[in-house]
Amino acid sequence: MIEVTRLNGNKMTVNAELIERVEELPDTVITLTTGNKIIVKESRQEVKNLVILYKKEIFCRDL
């Protein structure tokens, strides 16, 4: 799970496994496999980095 910030400043946790795509339109929109869309303050690159860190944490835990 990754923590992101909505435009109103509220933090939320998103299941990174459900992210289908991330777009900057110019706001960053995360589209989930469920069809839900979340607009966040983080850039597309920041969301990508959060997902990469999450995946590294999960895979390194099993070693």
C-alpha positions, 0 to 999 in steps of 0.5 A: 500500500502507498500513501498519497495526498488528496487535493484537499490535503487529506492523506489516504492509503491506496493498494498499489496492486490495484493501480492501472495507470497514473496520468498528469492532466495537469493534476495527477489522476490515479485510475484503479482497476476497479474504475475508481479515479483518485486525484492526488497532489503527488506527481506521476513520478512520485507515485511511480517511485512510491510503487517501486519502493512498495514493491521492493519492500514486499519482494525483499521481505521474502529473501 
